[in-house]
């Protein structure tokens, strides 16, 4: 009889957990950095008023990366945006991108000297084709799908009149970082904390029930 109760509790716990998984799989990792809190450093017309928001969501066995960049607008708008990846990232790891890209090492020195203010070299995806905006604060969006799970990394953005911006933790492992595709292809589920809490509570209930039963028998 006791073993049946244990099995019943375990089944209820597992069913509750798996029931919650589809909702968790639709959740996303989100975040942002901005000049207002010091997590973004900028120059030129972008010394203030710059922010970058991101979202990384499950899409089947892959990940949808979405970014929104906001900054004071000039006639040339956002020239390009560079997103860090690992050096073994290649064109097979990205598809469905909303903007054209280059994959290379970029810096502020020749022959890649079109990145004023960049504090160091950066290997990754250089997105372009954003265009200008008539608003005082421009907003540019881009996204892509990858089989690489998210990790912390760097970004650099170039605007008109040698305006630029980058995350304050650029080039080291301290300071602000953003989410970028990981070093190796791997599958992790972006789950909500509530799912793990539900599983933990269920297992704890089983443990407490078994302890009480043992005391009663003794």
ZIFEN-V724609 format. One record per run of one state. SS is the DSSP state (a for helix, b for strand, c for the rest). FROM is the first residue (numbers start at 1). TO is the last residue. Records with the same first field share a line. If there is no record, write none. Layout:
SS = FROM-TO, FROM-TO
//
This chain:
c = 1-1, 26-27, 38-39, 47-50, 60-61, 73-77, 85-90, 96-100, 107-121, 128-136, 147-147, 154-154, 160-163, 168-177, 186-192, 218-218
a = 2-25, 35-37, 44-46, 91-93, 193-217
b = 28-34, 40-43, 51-59, 62-72, 78-84, 94-95, 101-106, 122-127, 137-146, 148-153, 155-159, 164-167, 178-185
//
